[in-house]
């Protein structure tokens, strides 16, 4: 039987922020899961959130993050990837021109985050209402080419430069198989 435990939840309450950092993540779980309900200041109806890992409390900014995604909205499909970046892409969020009450939903699993014998991977799915009326869905995954035990996560808006807007909620859970 799988066990899931809440580790941390952050609400962007009073002002917009450039990033949210979740630190002191215990190494006692097999996997981690992020659940994010974001809005950003990006001027599109969808958003790419940026995520970086931290080891020993130090955010890893080397160009060793690799991502790919598949997305669809209305009758349009798209796919892409990114190599040798200093962040992962979590591909779907709500942008600034989306209805003010509209937030996206993203669930991302970070597998074997504390295992120092292999690289860490991330995979997930997200969705929002693109331009208010059109559903936008995406799946994404990535590889961090590093073997340190992850103990910190930093979540940013668009390409490390956008803001996370008031109302954004980020929750982190630990997963064990029993």
C-alpha positions, 0 to 999 in steps of 0.5 A: 500500500502506498503512503503519501505524507504532506511535507510543505504547502506555500501560498503566495498571499500578499504580493507576487513573488519571483520564486518559491523555495521549499527547503529542508526536504527529508531524505526519508521518502522514495519519491516526491510529488509537487502539486501546483495551482499557479498563475503567473505574469506571463502574457500568454494563456499558458505558462512554463514554470521553471523548477530547479533542484537543490543539494545541500541547500544549494540550488543547482544552476548548471546546464544539466537539466533536460526536458521534453513535453507534449501539449494540445489545445483546441485542435492544435498539438505541439511537442518540444524539448530543451537540453542543457538548461539550468532549469526544468520546464513544468509546461502548463500554468495560467498566464496573465490574460486568462480570466483572473479567477483561472488557475492551472493545475499541475502534478509532477513526480520527482522519482528517487530524489534521494538516491545518489546512485542515479540521475533524478527524473521528473514527470507530470501533467498539467492543464488550464483554460487557454485564452479563457475558453479553450482547454490546454493540456500538457505532459512533461518529463525531464532528467537532471544529470546529477546524482546529489540527494535533492533537499531543496526545490525552487519554483519560478515563473516563466524561464526563471524571470516571471513572477508567481502571482497572488493565489498561487499554491504549491504543495509538496508530498513524500511518497513511500511504497509502504 
